[in-house]
Amino acid sequence: MHTQVLIKNSRGEYVSFGTSVPGKGLNESFGLIRPLPPKKGRGYFTTLLLRPGLEMGISCCRFDQDYMARVSLDRPMVCLGFCLVGRTISKSCCHPEPVVMAPGRSYIHFFKDPLLDRITCGKQELNALVIRVAPDFIEELLYPNTEPSMGGADEIQGALEAGYLFADHIMTPQMKSVLFQIFNCHHQDRIGKIYLESKALELIALKLEQMIRPDGVPDRNKPMNSADLDRVIRARDLLLRELESPPSLSDLAQEVGMSHPRLNRGFRRVFGCTVFEYLRRERLAHARMLIEEKTGDLTRIAFESGFCSSSHFAKSFAKEYGILPSEYQHSLAKSTIHFMHIRDRK
């Protein structure tokens, strides 16, 4: 399996992303890092080849502006996406609506045409993960030997045979927990590969369970008119500029020309959460970034991120990420996946 990433330059041409380098604790046959060009932002994309037919892509970055890329696979693959923070919008000729990856959301899709045009929203952190799986690998998981199929498995099998599958859901707490374990993997080389492969399989299992359980009705993207979408994005931008002292919900709604219930509904459609929940997640993501950049003590980070006290911050951080800020700060020194050391990184 080979994944090609092209970026759109100032002339509107799609060109090679740039040099890929091995990350700390990785060898070239296992995983490569694509550092962001310095003029576009900071961070990286990582591609991990776990086994034939199973690939993991990790995004830890922040673009200065909206970023356009073209992602091409050498064959159609089942793609499972999970997003902690940030937002991407992908378009495929096989799907009528844009595929939106938003905080707290997960999706699964299989398209006959493996080419995607993707926009990564700028001026915000992106922590997201994509697992690409060969269709026959999924079939082996759903139909081991001659065991009877699980309820709902036949529908998934039929969709794969037809060449079209798409479903979008809210991430479960179990999925978030696995994601955080991946982003903070301490293992290296072969052990790291075994560990990450096990976590990829765990996420696949959780996603399939979400799809085939009796109450697992897909929460699909709903269309929104362009004017309302522009208002929601503008409200998002206003919040991001004022994380420490944001406007009230009513003031924010008035500023963008919507009622506050309508604004909340718009946020649920676009970002999968209310305005308040989005603000909380962005504050936590900002605090997490400050911890990773070692910019100060935790009390200072809490206040800079808009939390009224360090205890409230610690409780919120642990609820979102499953680990206390102090423990996370300590774990970064051992981490080999999250914010890997890149050879030419300053």
C-alpha positions, 0 to 999 in steps of 0.5 A: 500500500502506498499513500501519496500526498500532494500540496496545492502551491500558489499557482494552483498546482499539486506538487510533492509534499516534501521530504519524508524522514524517519522519526525517532524510534522508527525505521524507514520500513515502518514509518515516515514523517512528513514535516510541514514546510516552515512557511505553512505552519508547524508539526507533521504528518506520520504514516505508519505501515503496520502490516500488509493492508493496514496503515495508520496516519497521524496528524499533529500540526497547525497550519497558518492558513487553510491548507489544500492537499490531494491524497491518493492511494494506490488502491481503494481502501476502507478508511476510518478517521478519528479527530480529537481537535481540528477540522478537515474537509475532504471531497470525493467524486464518489460521495455527494457531500464533503466528508467533514472530520471535526472534534469528537467525530469519527467516520468510516468510508470506502469509495471506488475512487481512492482520490481525495481533495482535502482542506485542513482548516488553518489557525487551529491545532489538528490532532487526528488519526486515519486508519486505512484497511484493505477490504479483504482484511475487514471481511476476514474480521467480520467472517472468521472461518465459518462462524455465523456473521454478526448482526449488521455485518452483511450490510457492511459486506454488501457495501464493500462489494458495491464499492460504497460505504460511508457513516459518521458518528460521535466518538465514544469515550473508549475511542478517545482513550485509545487515541490518547494511548496512540498519541502518547506511545512510549514504545519504539521499533518492533515493540512500538509497531506491535503496540500500535497495530494492536491499538489500530485493531482495537479502534477498528473493533470499536468502530465496527461495533458502533456500526452493527450494534442494534442502536448504532444508527449512523449520524450522517452529515446534514447539509447546511446552507452556505450563509449559515455555514459562513456564520458558524465558521465566523463564530468559531474564529471569534472564539479562537481569538478570545479563548481567555475571555470569550464573548457570551453565547448571546453576544456571539450569536448577535455578532454573527447574525444568528439566534443562540439556539440556531448557532448551537445547532449549527455548531453541532452539525459542523463540529459535533458539539455545542458552542460551549463544548467547542470552547472547552475543547479548544481551551484544553487543546491550547493548554495541551499545546503549551504543555508540549512546548514547555512554555511554563508551569501548569498554573500559568498554562491553566490561566492562559488557556482561560481556566479559572483555577488550576484544579478546574483545569486539571479535572477538565484535562483528565476528563477529556484526555484520561490523564492529569496535566502533570502526568502528561507533562512527565510522559512527554519526555518518554513519548516516541510518537507524539511530537516526534523528534524530526532530524531537521527540526529546530 
